[in-house]
């Protein structure tokens, strides 16, 4: 529903319940199954930004300032314990690239103004 009032409208119909939506300007970014997608707040077809392997699960997703990279965590289902530090990593990945950079072990990281990275 528009913040100024009016008629509610559908932004996206999906089979997954979005987990960890980031609203940035007119863009929403969130994990959907084995991908991180972006949609317009006015409604649009989801654009896949990042895809993960079958044994990986996305935890959170945040478009970094400038809109050229994503910050997110990956949990590997093959790890001994889903809660162990060895099973999750905080990742940064540039849009349009498949190369990932692991920043630290951990999950649900959030960007804050430099030099902050909150886990």
Secondary structure, 3 states (H helix, E strand, C coil): CCCCCCCCCCCCCCCCCCEEEEEECCEEEEEECCEEEEEECCCCCCEEEEECCCCEEEEEEEECCCCCEEEEEEEECCCCCCCCHHHEEEEEEECCCCCEEEEEECCCCEECCCCCEEC
